[in-house]
């Protein structure tokens, strides 16, 4: 079950309990605790996603640098080959 679904279900359950007039303080406390845990889980997921994005961005920079170096090496090798063919 996704976080969004959990939050929706929690909110719906809280609304139904209040509207029905059957909500005890312990039930409301349980809903509050569930909502707080869902928020904490969402915050943690966001933090992990941000770290993953930073890692992916760095990997892309590294790949670009490696590609550039590879192209420079290829050009140098081509020049060396052409020079050796002229001799």
C-alpha positions as CSV (number, residue, x, y, z in Angstrom):
1,X,0.0,0.0,0.0
2,X,1.4,3.4,-1.0
3,X,1.9,6.2,1.4
4,X,-0.7,8.3,-0.4
5,X,-3.3,5.5,-0.1
6,X,-2.4,5.0,3.6
7,X,-3.0,8.7,4.2
8,X,-6.3,8.7,2.3
9,X,-7.5,5.7,4.2
10,X,-6.4,7.2,7.5
11,X,-8.2,10.5,6.8
12,X,-11.3,8.6,5.6
13,X,-11.4,6.5,8.7
14,X,-11.0,9.5,11.0
15,X,-13.7,11.3,9.2
16,X,-16.1,8.4,9.4
17,X,-15.4,7.9,13.1
18,X,-16.0,11.6,13.9
19,X,-19.2,11.8,11.7
20,X,-20.6,8.6,13.2
21,X,-20.1,10.0,16.7
22,X,-18.4,6.7,17.7
23,X,-14.9,8.1,17.9
24,X,-13.4,7.6,21.2
25,X,-10.3,9.5,22.3
26,X,-8.2,6.4,22.0
27,X,-9.4,5.8,18.4
28,X,-8.6,9.4,17.5
29,X,-5.2,9.1,19.2
30,X,-4.5,5.9,17.1
31,X,-5.4,7.8,13.9
32,X,-3.1,10.7,14.9
33,X,-0.3,8.3,15.6
34,X,-0.8,6.6,12.3
35,X,-0.8,9.9,10.5
36,X,2.3,11.0,12.2
37,X,4.0,7.7,11.3
38,X,2.9,8.2,7.7
39,X,4.4,11.7,7.7
40,X,7.7,10.4,9.1
41,X,7.8,7.6,6.5
42,X,7.1,10.2,3.8
43,X,9.9,12.4,5.1
44,X,12.3,9.5,5.2
45,X,11.3,8.5,1.6
46,X,11.9,12.0,0.4
47,X,15.3,12.1,2.0
48,X,16.3,8.8,0.4
49,X,15.0,10.0,-3.0
50,X,17.0,13.2,-2.7
51,X,20.1,11.2,-1.9
52,X,19.5,9.0,-4.9
53,X,19.0,12.0,-7.1
54,X,22.3,13.5,-5.9
55,X,24.1,10.2,-6.6
56,X,22.6,10.0,-10.0
57,X,23.6,13.5,-10.8
58,X,27.2,12.9,-9.8
59,X,27.2,9.6,-11.8
60,X,26.1,11.6,-14.8
61,X,28.8,14.2,-14.3
62,X,31.4,11.4,-14.0
63,X,30.1,9.7,-17.1
64,X,30.3,12.9,-19.1
65,X,33.9,13.5,-17.9
66,X,34.8,9.9,-18.9
67,X,33.3,10.4,-22.3
68,X,35.1,13.6,-22.9
69,X,38.4,12.0,-21.8
70,X,37.7,9.0,-24.1
71,X,37.1,11.3,-27.0
72,X,40.3,13.2,-26.3
73,X,42.2,9.9,-26.1
74,X,40.7,8.7,-29.4
75,X,41.7,12.0,-31.1
76,X,45.3,11.7,-29.8
77,X,45.5,8.1,-30.9
78,X,44.3,9.0,-34.4
79,X,46.9,11.8,-34.6
80,X,49.6,9.3,-33.5
81,X,48.5,6.8,-36.0
82,X,48.4,9.3,-38.8
83,X,51.9,10.5,-37.8
84,X,53.2,7.0,-37.9
85,X,51.7,6.3,-41.3
86,X,53.5,9.3,-42.8
87,X,56.9,8.0,-41.8
